[in-house]
Structure formats: C-alpha cells, structure tokens
Amino acid sequence: MCGIVAYIGPKDATPFLLEGLARLEYRGYDSAGVAVAGRTGGIKLRKVKGRVADLAAAVPARFKGTTGIGHTRWATHGVPSDANAHPHLDNAERIAVVHNGIIENADELRAKLTADGAVFRSETDTEVLGHLIAAHATEGVELEEAVRAALGKVVGTYGIAVLDAEQPDRIVVARNGSPIVLGIGEKEMFVASDVSALVRYTRQVVHLEDGELATVRADGFRTFTEDARTTHRQPSTVDWEIDSYDTGGYEHFLLKEIHEQPGSVERTLGGRLDERFATAHLGGLNLDARELREIRRVKILGCGSAYYAGEMGAQLIEELARIPAHSEPASEFRYRNPVIEADTLYIAVSQSGETYDTLAAVQEVKRKGGRVLGVVNTVGSAIARECDGGIYLHAGPEISVASTKAFTSTVVAFALIALHFGRIHDLSPADGRRIVSALKALPDQIREVLAQSDAIAGLAAEYAGSEGMMFIGRVRGYPVAREGAQKLKEISYVHAEAYPASELKHGPLALISPELPTVALVPDDELLDKNLTTLGEIKARSGRVLAVAHRRPETKLADHCILVPKSEPELDPLLLNIPLQLLAYHAAVALGRDVDKPRNLAKSVTVE
C-alpha cells in the first residue's frame, strides 16, 4: 500500500524521487524517505514522519547522487516515526532498501540476525531485508545475487528496490504480490510501484511478474527469476496523460474525478455498443457465444467499492441475462475453501488491478480450474495479466483514495457484460435497444446531476454535523446505499450505516431520531409506493430524511430532496449514486477533512 520510486542515470536523482513520491502519496502518507548514492561512494539518507512535503523541506540542497530510491509509507509494522520510515540501512550503511508488502517470517529472521550481531533501529519488518541482503553481500558477490539469496529466506509479499553503496551502477528490484514497474528512459531508467510516478518522464514501461527480479542500470535492464533463469519482458506504452495527475484547477482530486465521470463513462462505452444488433462488443472476454450459453452462474469478487460495484453488476446480470449472479468480498473468498464449479464464471473487480486480496482470490479460482474475467482500470496490472480475459475500464487514473469515476465505470462495464450475456440468452432486441439507448444517454445525465454540486454542498453542510447517518435503498437501491455510506465514512469520518429499506423495521428503526438523519434512495420504479411507506415510518419517529429521487416526495415525507434524471430501471442506480459522491465530498470539506488522503487509508491495498 506504500509508494516506491527509484532512479539511475546521469542526472541528480533527488528531484525525480521527491516528485515521484508526491505523485504516489495517495498510496501512503505516514512517513517518507529517500536514499541516494553517487560516484564518490556512501549513501545519503533522509527520512521523516509526515508527508512528502515535510521530507522535501528536510532534504538539504547538496543532497545529490545519480542513483537513488525513495518511499512513502502506510504503516503496517510499527507506528509512523522517523525511525520506522523507509529506506532502511544495514549496520554498515552500505545497503539501503525500500519495501511494500509484509514479511510474514520477519520475527524469526530478526531473531537470527540479532544473534549474528545485527542491530535493529526500527520496529519494521522491512529492516530485516536490509540486514539479510547485507549478510549475503560478501566480497565479490554481485548485488543481484545477494538479493536473490536473501529473498530465498523470506516468506511474504514484497515489492522492493535495493541500493548498494559499493555498486552504485545498479538498482535491484523484485516483486512478489506487490507491483513494481520499470520505466525506460534515454540513457536513464526509472522504477515505481505505480506508473503515475513515471508518465512525466517516459511512456515505455515494463511490469514485473510475481517471483521476478530485475537489475536496472542507466543503459537498460535485465529480468530474471528467483532461481536465476533469465526472463524476457517487452515494454508496453502507457496511454495516460500527465495532465491526469494534476488537479486541473479543482480544489481536490476527488472533486475533479467526480466531475470527470461523463468522460470516463464515454471512454468505457467507446466502441463497445452495437446498435445494429442491440448488444455490446466485448471481444476481450475471450468467450464465444457457445461458451457463454454454458455458463450457469456468475460470481463477482472485489473489495470495498469494487465489491459494491459487483453487487450492482450482479443485479444487472440477473435482470438482463437471467443468469444467477452474486457478489462476494474477495478478501473472504479463498478462506472458506470455495467450491469452484466448471459452469460458473468468476469476475474479479479492481481499479488498480493490484488489490492483493482480489489477486489471491483469482489465483485460488485458477488453481482449482475455474475461468476468471477481470474488470480493471490499469492496463498491464497483475489481475489483468492473471485473468483469462476481461474489460479495461479506460476511466483514466484515479488519484484520490476514495473511488468515484472508477466505481461508475465499473458499473457501466457490468451493464455492457449484462447486455452482451442477455442478448446471447433471451433478452429481446427491443430490450437490448432500450439499454443501448440508456447507456448512450448516461454521460449527459451525469452532467445534469453534477450541475447540482453547489446545492448539494449546502445540504452537506447542514447534515455534516450529525452524529451519524443511515442510508437505505430497496433491491437495486441497496448497493447504492452501501456505496454511499462507504464514501461518507471514509472521507468525512461520519459514522454511516446502510440497510435495505425493507429491513428498517426489523431492527435499525430503533436508531431513528432527529440526530440520525436518513439518506433514502427513492427511484420512480415498481417499488416507489413501498419506499414512500418507509419514509413515512421514519418521519413518524421524528427522523430527518434526505431523499434522492426522480420526483420529489411530499414535504411530510422528506425534509430535503435531490432530484436525479430518470434512466431505465436497470441503470437508475448509476445516476442515484452520483449525488451521494457529492454529498460525501462536500460533507468532508465542511468538516475540514483531508479529502484526498483520508486517515488510515491508502489507495491500492497490496497487503492482506
């Protein structure tokens, strides 16, 4: 969940390291550090508790070196502190290492290294790596051999970059469960845990596979396995623009990404709608019509917002394709020894394509012979490479920790999947045309909702001081309620719960009071009357109601209302969710929260 950067070439490494860490700060922001080595020998180190800006202020003007590594941390072992910040050095201050992931046998290794004379300065598992590599870096041993030997004793997940003061002509990197990307420059090379740190400098990148290492020099790289077999990696081209990583005049990345949703939806739909046959073109699924007709069940796996998007996707697949579908947290999936059925299609959902729990679930399905598709945003990511086929969202980079445009594009991708499956099964051409038309209308309808941002800001300021909030929705609306509650709690820190509206009277109604307002999703569909009855139950108990609806309920049933354009019933949840994003954002701003970097959270969860 942390950020790694590294540079080797003819230039001073420090400016790239600091800029790269700033671009990766959404992956971790408890502490940060850099280490550089130059031709004169020795390692210069600076690391601080706090943000990358604090690190930049602490780096002296003459902190120069042509080879360097950097890190921004999200704490797992040890509290945020100067001592626990990366990079970590061995006792001789020859080896510097930065690490994402968790070393599961760190305590055992620490005890052995301590017995051999190593002195530890931090509480981290990462420091073990520095001492372990140093123990193997004896006279005449190449750095890559020392790293390879050390990793042979390690159990756990890692993405690492290693610097050796005595071999400053190279950086050795390795990956096992945590991403490492090489960037190819002109007589210089870059390394990062995410391409966002690289796009200003190069578009040519190489993604390492699990169990793979690389020796990176200014004039190129060599990749190999843990048992020293050479591998061959071909560069791919990153198509995201550098402007995507700037706020573009918005106060926060989150607000920018909310407002980018009409464009991200257009990109997700681009070239995929077939109006002639009222279906979707999804060649990347690598499934022909005969194979699709043999599928009897769909299981969707994701974490956090990806899980809630999967719930919306499951409903779309059941409604349009009439195939039983279910969404499940990927983080729980493999621990219940799941039964993998030959006629079940598994779909893994991840914005980053690197979510460790979801990747592990994919590997569990494949190990048992199942077929897995991926719905991911990042081209070349681990989940994308591991799956049998799938859909790239093309939503563009998402920098804010809270997912908005990737969430919406994921649901659009599921609508395309459901339409494609449905037309192969029993969805009529008329219903297919109805869904195609509704999908084409979504970008402009989202723009209509976004135009209400200022009005929603006023409502958010009024409700932000509440002790908590209840979110309710019925059937299609329930996953929207869950995602709305998630957004509010993660960026505003206001406690929020989501319940099916039909379940309110079975327990949660006891919580209703003037101090606990309810956000109610009230679409104009076949369940409208039942939803209005639920609002009456809340108001009868003096509860305040903020309705998100297609038409305004009676004043006695709702204190406030946000109106949303009407789509087709199956796609209404997409539009009902947009106001909840704005509500959470404006509530967080009203409360003075760090909107893009909420406490205790990081963007890409690459540890268990």
C-alpha positions in Angstrom: 0.0 0.0 0.0 3.1 2.2 0.1 4.9 4.0 -2.8 8.3 3.2 -4.3 10.4 5.2 -6.7 13.9 4.8 -7.9 16.2 6.5 -10.5 19.5 5.7 -12.1 21.1 7.8 -14.9 23.3 10.8 -15.5 21.2 13.3 -13.6 20.7 14.1 -10.0 18.2 11.5 -8.7 16.7 13.6 -5.9 14.3 15.8 -7.9 12.7 12.8 -9.6 12.5 10.9 -6.2 10.7 13.8 -4.5 8.3 14.4 -7.4 7.6 10.7 -7.8 6.8 10.3 -4.2 4.5 13.3 -4.3 2.6 11.6 -7.1 2.4 8.3 -5.1 1.4 9.9 -1.8 -2.1 8.6 -2.3 -0.7 5.1 -1.7 0.7 6.0 1.7 1.4 9.2 3.7 2.5 8.3 7.2 6.2 9.0 6.5 8.6 9.3 3.6 12.3 9.0 2.8 15.0 8.9 0.1 18.5 7.5 -0.2 21.0 8.3 -2.9 24.4 7.1 -3.9 26.9 8.8 -6.1 30.2 8.0 -7.7 32.2 9.1 -4.6 30.7 6.2 -2.5 28.5 6.1 0.5 24.7 6.5 0.9 23.0 9.8 1.9 19.7 9.2 3.7 16.8 11.5 4.7 13.5 10.3 6.1 10.8 11.9 8.2 7.5 11.2 9.8 4.8 13.0 7.9 4.1 14.0 4.3 6.3 14.2 1.2 6.3 18.0 1.6 7.9 17.5 5.1 10.6 15.3 3.5 11.3 17.8 0.7 11.8 20.5 3.4 14.3 18.3 5.2 16.4 17.4 2.2 19.5 19.7 2.1 20.5 21.5 -1.1 23.6 19.4 -1.6 21.8 16.1 -1.3 22.9 14.7 -4.6 23.5 11.3 -6.2 22.9 9.8 -9.6 21.4 6.6 -8.2 18.5 6.7 -5.6 15.5 5.1 -4.1 12.5 6.6 -2.3 9.4 5.6 -0.4 6.2 6.9 1.1 4.8 4.7 3.8 1.4 3.4 5.0 2.3 1.8 8.4 1.8 -1.9 8.9 4.7 -2.8 11.3 5.4 0.0 13.8 3.9 3.4 14.3 4.7 6.3 11.9 8.0 7.7 13.0 11.3 8.9 11.6 12.9 5.6 12.6 10.2 3.4 11.0 10.3 5.4 7.8 11.9 3.8 4.7 14.6 3.5 3.3 16.3 1.2 5.9 20.0 0.6 6.1 22.1 -2.3 7.3 24.6 -1.6 10.2 27.4 -0.8 7.8 25.1 1.7 6.0 26.1 0.0 2.7 22.7 -1.5 1.7 19.5 0.6 1.5 16.1 -0.9 0.8 12.6 0.2 0.4 9.7 -2.3 0.6 6.0 -2.6 0.0 4.3 -5.6 1.4 4.6 -7.8 4.6 7.4 -10.2 5.6 5.5 -12.9 7.4 8.6 -14.5 9.0 10.2 -11.2 10.0 10.3 -12.1 13.7 12.1 -15.3 13.1 14.6 -13.7 10.7 15.1 -10.8 13.1 15.9 -13.1 16.0 18.5 -14.9 13.9 20.1 -11.7 12.5 20.2 -10.2 16.0 22.0 -13.4 17.2 24.5 -12.9 14.4 25.2 -9.3 15.5 22.8 -7.1 13.6 21.5 -4.1 15.5 17.9 -3.0 14.6 16.9 0.6 14.7 13.2 0.2 13.8 10.1 -1.8 14.5 9.5 -2.6 10.9 9.7 -6.0 9.1 11.4 -4.2 6.2 14.6 -3.6 8.1 15.1 -7.3 8.2 15.6 -7.2 4.4 18.5 -4.7 4.7 20.4 -6.8 7.2 19.6 -10.0 5.3 20.8 -8.7 2.0 23.9 -7.3 3.7 24.7 -10.7 5.2 24.9 -12.1 1.7 26.7 -9.2 0.1 30.1 -10.5 0.9 33.2 -9.6 -1.1 32.9 -10.4 -4.8 29.2 -11.1 -4.7 27.0 -9.1 -7.1 24.1 -7.2 -5.6 21.5 -9.2 -7.5 22.9 -12.5 -6.2 22.8 -11.1 -2.6 19.2 -10.0 -3.1 18.2 -13.3 -4.7 19.8 -15.3 -1.8 18.1 -13.1 0.8 14.7 -13.4 -0.8 15.1 -17.2 -0.8 14.7 -17.0 3.0 11.7 -14.6 3.0 8.1 -15.6 3.4 5.6 -12.9 2.5 4.7 -10.3 -0.1 7.1 -7.7 -1.3 7.9 -5.1 -3.9 11.4 -3.9 -3.2 14.2 -1.7 -4.5 17.7 -2.1 -3.3 20.7 0.3 -3.4 24.3 -0.7 -2.7 26.9 2.0 -1.9 29.6 -0.3 -3.3 27.8 -1.0 -6.6 26.1 2.4 -7.4 25.9 1.5 -11.1 22.7 -0.6 -10.5 19.5 -0.9 -8.6 18.0 -4.3 -7.9 14.2 -4.7 -7.7 11.9 -7.6 -7.0 8.2 -8.3 -6.9 6.1 -10.9 -5.2 2.5 -9.7 -4.7 3.2 -6.0 -4.7 3.7 -4.1 -8.0 7.0 -2.9 -9.5 7.1 -1.1 -12.8 10.3 -0.2 -14.8 10.3 3.0 -16.8 12.7 3.1 -19.8 14.3 6.5 -20.5 17.0 7.9 -22.7 20.2 6.5 -21.1 18.4 6.6 -17.7 15.9 4.2 -16.0 13.1 4.7 -13.6 11.3 2.4 -11.1 8.0 2.9 -9.4 5.2 1.0 -7.8 2.7 2.8 -10.0 3.0 4.4 -13.4 1.7 7.7 -12.1 5.3 8.4 -10.9 6.7 7.7 -14.4 4.4 9.3 -17.0 6.2 12.7 -17.0 9.5 11.0 -17.9 8.6 8.0 -20.1 5.7 6.1 -21.7 7.6 2.9 -22.1 7.2 0.6 -19.1 7.8 -3.0 -18.1 5.6 -4.7 -15.4 7.4 -7.3 -13.4 5.6 -10.6 -12.7 5.5 -12.2 -9.2 8.7 -14.1 -8.4 10.6 -11.9 -10.8 13.7 -9.6 -10.2 15.4 -7.0 -12.3 18.8 -5.4 -12.4 18.3 -1.8 -13.5 21.2 0.2 -14.9 21.3 3.6 -16.7 21.5 1.9 -20.1 18.9 -0.8 -19.6 17.6 -3.7 -17.5 17.8 -7.4 -17.1 15.0 -9.5 -15.7 15.3 -12.9 -14.1 13.6 -15.3 -11.7 14.4 -16.2 -8.1 16.3 -19.3 -9.4 18.4 -17.1 -11.7 16.6 -18.0 -15.0 16.6 -15.1 -17.5 13.2 -13.8 -18.5 12.3 -11.6 -21.4 10.0 -8.6 -20.9 8.8 -6.4 -23.7 7.9 -2.8 -22.9 4.3 -1.6 -23.2 3.1 2.0 -23.8 1.3 4.0 -21.1 -1.6 5.9 -22.7 -2.5 8.2 -19.8 -1.6 11.9 -20.0 0.5 13.8 -17.4 -2.5 16.2 -17.0 -4.5 13.3 -15.5 -2.2 13.5 -12.4 -2.9 17.2 -11.7 -5.9 18.7 -10.0 -6.7 20.8 -13.1 -8.0 23.8 -11.2 -10.2 21.8 -8.8 -9.7 22.1 -5.1 -9.2 18.4 -4.7 -8.5 15.4 -6.9 -11.7 13.8 -5.6 -13.9 16.7 -6.9 -12.0 16.6 -10.2 -12.6 12.9 -10.6 -16.3 13.2 -9.7 -16.6 15.8 -12.5 -14.7 13.6 -14.9 -17.3 10.9 -14.9 -19.2 11.9 -18.0 -15.9 11.5 -19.9 -14.8 8.3 -18.2 -18.2 6.7 -18.9 -17.9 7.7 -22.6 -14.4 6.0 -22.7 -15.8 2.9 -21.0 -18.5 2.7 -23.6 -16.3 3.7 -26.5 -16.6 1.3 -29.5 -18.5 -1.2 -27.4 -22.1 -0.6 -28.3 -23.6 -2.4 -31.3 -26.8 -0.6 -32.2 -27.5 -2.9 -35.2 -27.8 -6.0 -33.1 -28.7 -4.1 -29.8 -25.8 -5.6 -27.9 -22.3 -4.9 -26.8 -18.9 -5.8 -28.5 -16.7 -7.4 -25.8 -14.0 -9.3 -27.7 -11.7 -9.1 -24.7 -13.8 -11.6 -22.8 -12.3 -14.4 -24.9 -15.6 -16.2 -24.7 -17.7 -17.2 -27.7 -21.5 -17.4 -27.8 -21.5 -21.2 -27.2 -19.2 -20.9 -24.2 -21.4 -18.1 -22.8 -24.5 -20.2 -23.1 -22.9 -22.9 -21.0 -22.5 -20.5 -18.0 -25.0 -21.3 -15.3 -23.8 -18.9 -12.6 -21.7 -15.7 -12.2 -19.6 -15.0 -9.1 -18.1 -11.4 -8.7 -15.2 -10.8 -6.4 -14.0 -7.4 -5.2 -13.1 -5.4 -2.1 -14.6 -2.2 -0.8 -16.2 -0.1 -3.5 -15.3 -2.8 -6.1 -17.4 -5.2 -4.1 -20.4 -2.8 -4.0 -20.0 -2.3 -7.8 -20.0 -6.0 -8.1 -23.4 -6.1 -6.2 -24.8 -3.7 -8.7 -23.3 -5.8 -11.5 -24.8 -9.0 -10.2 -28.3 -7.4 -10.3 -27.7 -6.2 -13.8 -26.6 -9.7 -15.0 -29.6 -11.4 -13.3 -32.1 -8.9 -14.6 -30.8 -8.7 -18.2 -29.3 -12.1 -18.8 -31.4 -14.1 -16.3 -28.2 -15.9 -15.0 -27.9 -16.3 -11.2 -25.2 -13.8 -10.1 -23.7 -13.0 -6.7 -21.0 -10.6 -5.4 -18.7 -11.5 -2.6 -15.8 -9.8 -0.8 -12.7 -11.2 -2.4 -10.9 -10.8 1.0 -13.1 -13.6 2.4 -13.5 -15.8 -0.6 -10.4 -18.0 -0.5 -10.5 -18.6 3.2 -13.8 -20.5 3.1 -12.4 -23.2 0.7 -14.8 -22.2 -2.1 -16.3 -24.8 -4.4 -15.2 -23.9 -7.9 -17.8 -25.1 -10.5 -17.0 -25.6 -14.1 -20.2 -23.8 -15.3 -19.5 -20.8 -13.1 -17.9 -17.7 -14.5 -15.8 -15.6 -12.0 -15.3 -11.9 -12.4 -12.6 -10.1 -10.5 -13.0 -6.3 -10.0 -10.2 -4.0 -9.1 -9.5 -0.3 -10.1 -5.7 -0.7 -9.6 -5.6 -4.3 -10.8 -3.2 -4.9 -7.9 -5.5 -5.4 -4.9 -3.8 -8.3 -3.1 -7.0 -9.9 -1.7 -8.6 -9.9 -5.1 -5.4 -11.2 -6.8 -5.2 -14.0 -4.3 -8.9 -14.9 -5.0 -8.2 -15.0 -8.7 -5.2 -17.3 -8.1 -7.4 -19.6 -5.9 -10.0 -19.9 -8.7 -7.5 -20.6 -11.3 -5.7 -23.2 -9.2 -8.9 -25.1 -9.0 -9.6 -24.9 -12.7 -12.1 -22.0 -12.8 -12.4 -19.4 -15.5 -11.9 -15.8 -14.4 -12.5 -12.5 -16.2 -11.1 -9.2 -14.9 -12.8 -5.8 -14.8 -9.8 -3.4 -14.1 -8.7 0.1 -14.9 -4.9 -0.3 -15.1 -3.5 -1.9 -18.3 -0.8 -4.5 -17.6 -1.7 -4.8 -13.9 -1.3 -8.2 -12.1 -5.0 -9.1 -12.1 -5.3 -8.2 -15.8 -2.4 -10.5 -16.6 -3.7 -13.3 -14.4 -7.2 -13.4 -15.8 -8.4 -15.3 -18.9 -10.0 -12.2 -20.4 -11.9 -9.1 -19.4 -12.7 -5.5 -19.8 -10.4 -2.5 -19.2 -12.4 0.5 -17.9 -10.3 3.3 -19.5 -11.6 5.6 -16.8 -8.2 7.3 -16.5 -6.0 7.5 -13.5 -7.8 7.9 -10.1 -5.6 9.7 -7.6 -7.9 10.3 -4.7 -8.1 7.4 -2.2 -11.9 7.3 -2.5 -13.0 5.7 -5.8 -15.6 7.6 -7.8 -15.1 7.5 -11.6 -13.6 4.0 -11.5 -16.7 2.9 -9.5 -19.1 4.3 -12.0 -17.1 3.0 -15.0 -17.1 -0.4 -13.3 -20.9 -0.5 -13.1 -21.1 0.6 -16.7 -18.8 -2.2 -17.7 -21.1 -4.6 -15.9 -24.0 -3.2 -17.8 -22.2 -4.0 -21.0 -21.4 -7.5 -19.8 -25.1 -8.0 -18.8 -26.3 -6.7 -22.1 -23.9 -8.9 -24.0 -24.8 -12.0 -22.0 -28.5 -11.1 -22.2 -28.6 -10.8 -26.0 -26.9 -14.2 -26.3 -29.6 -15.7 -24.0 -33.2 -14.4 -24.0 -33.0 -10.6 -23.9 -35.2 -9.3 -26.8 -33.9 -6.9 -29.4 -36.4 -4.3 -28.1 -35.0 -4.5 -24.6 -31.4 -4.5 -26.0 -32.2 -1.3 -27.9 -33.7 0.2 -24.7 -30.5 -0.5 -22.7 -28.2 0.7 -25.5 -30.1 4.0 -25.7 -30.0 4.4 -22.0 -26.2 3.8 -21.9 -25.6 6.4 -24.6 -27.6 8.9 -22.6 -25.7 8.4 -19.3 -22.9 11.0 -19.8 -25.3 13.9 -20.3 -27.5 12.7 -17.5 -24.4 12.6 -15.2 -23.7 16.2 -16.2 -27.2 17.2 -15.1 -26.5 15.8 -11.7 -23.1 17.4 -11.4 -24.7 20.8 -12.1 -26.3 20.5 -8.7 -23.0 20.4 -6.9 -23.4 23.8 -5.2 -26.9 23.0 -4.0 -25.7 19.6 -2.6 -22.8 21.4 -0.9 -25.4 23.4 1.1 -27.2 20.2 2.1 -24.0 18.5 3.1 -23.0 21.4 5.4 -26.4 21.1 7.1 -26.1 17.3 7.6 -22.3 17.0 8.2 -22.7 17.8 11.9 -24.9 14.8 12.6 -23.8 12.0 14.9 -24.2 9.6 12.1 -26.3 8.8 9.0 -28.4 6.0 7.8 -28.5 5.1 4.1 -31.4 3.0 2.8 -32.4 1.6 -0.6 -34.5 -1.2 -1.8 -33.4 -4.0 -4.2 -31.5 -2.1 -6.9 -31.0 0.8 -4.4 -29.4 -1.2 -1.6 -25.9 -1.5 -3.2 -26.1 2.2 -3.9 -26.9 2.9 -0.2 -23.9 0.7 0.8 -21.5 2.6 -1.5 -23.0 6.0 -0.3 -22.4 5.1 3.3 -18.8 3.9 2.4 -18.0 7.2 0.8 -19.3 9.3 3.7 -17.5 7.3 6.4 -14.1 7.1 4.6 -13.6 10.7 3.7 -15.7 12.6 6.3 -15.3 10.2 9.2 -19.0 10.5 10.0 -20.4 7.1 11.0 -22.7 5.8 8.4 -24.7 2.6 8.0 -26.6 1.1 5.1 -29.6 -1.1 5.3 -32.1 -2.5 2.8 -35.2 -0.2 3.2 -37.3 -3.3 3.8 -35.2 -4.3 6.8 -35.5 -1.0 8.6 -38.5 -2.2 10.7 -36.6 -5.4 11.7 -34.2 -3.6 14.0 -32.5 -0.4 12.7 -35.7 1.6 13.2 -34.7 1.8 16.9 -31.8 4.1 15.9 -34.0 6.7 14.2 -34.1 10.1 15.8 -33.7 13.7 14.9 -29.9 13.3 15.5 -29.6 10.4 13.0 -30.8 11.5 9.5 -31.6 9.1 6.8 -30.5 9.3 3.2 -33.2 7.4 1.2 -32.9 6.3 -2.4 -36.4 6.6 -3.9 -36.4 5.8 -7.6 -39.6 6.1 -9.6 -39.9 2.3 -10.2 -42.2 -0.6 -9.2 -41.2 -0.2 -5.6 -42.0 3.5 -5.2 -45.0 3.1 -3.0 -43.2 0.8 -0.7 -40.3 3.2 -0.4 -42.7 6.1 0.4 -44.2 4.0 3.1 -40.7 3.5 4.6 -40.2 7.3 4.6 -43.5 7.7 6.5 -42.2 5.3 9.2 -39.1 7.4 9.6 -40.9 10.7 9.8 -43.4 9.2 12.3 -40.4 8.8 14.6 -39.1 12.3 14.1 -36.3 11.2 11.8 -35.0 13.7 9.2 -35.0 12.4 5.6 -32.8 13.4 2.6 -34.4 11.8 -0.4 -32.5 11.1 -3.7 -35.3 10.6 -6.1 -36.7 11.0 -9.6 -39.6 13.1 -8.4 -40.0 15.0 -5.1 -41.9 13.1 -2.4 -44.5 15.0 -0.3 -43.0 17.5 2.1 -44.2 15.5 5.0 -42.1 12.5 3.9 -38.8 14.2 3.1 -37.1 17.3 4.6 -34.9 17.7 1.5 -34.7 16.1 -1.9 -32.0 15.8 -4.6 -33.6 15.1 -8.0 -31.9 12.8 -10.5 -32.7 12.2 -14.2 -34.6 9.1 -14.9 -32.9 6.3 -16.9 -34.1 2.8 -17.5 -34.8 1.0 -14.2 -31.8 -1.3 -14.5 -29.5 1.7 -14.9 -31.1 4.1 -12.4 -28.6 3.0 -9.6 -25.7 4.6 -11.6 -27.3 8.0 -11.5 -28.6 7.7 -8.0 -25.1 7.2 -6.8 -23.6 10.5 -8.2 -25.3 12.8 -5.7 -24.0 10.6 -2.8 -20.5 11.1 -4.1 -21.0 14.9 -4.0 -22.7 14.7 -0.6 -19.7 12.8 0.9 -17.2 15.2 -0.7 -18.9 18.4 0.4 -19.5 17.0 4.0 -15.8 16.2 4.2 -14.9 19.7 3.1 -17.3 21.2 5.5 -15.7 19.3 8.3 -12.2 20.2 7.3 -11.1 16.7 6.4 -8.1 15.8 4.2 -10.4 14.8 1.3 -7.9 13.1 -1.0 -5.9 11.4 1.8 -8.3 10.2 4.5 -6.7 9.0 7.7 -5.7 5.3 8.0 -6.5 4.6 4.3 -4.4 4.1 1.2 -5.5 3.8 -2.5 -4.1 0.5 -3.6 -4.3 -2.3 -0.9 -1.4 -4.6 -1.8 -1.2 -6.2 1.6 -3.5 -8.6 3.4 
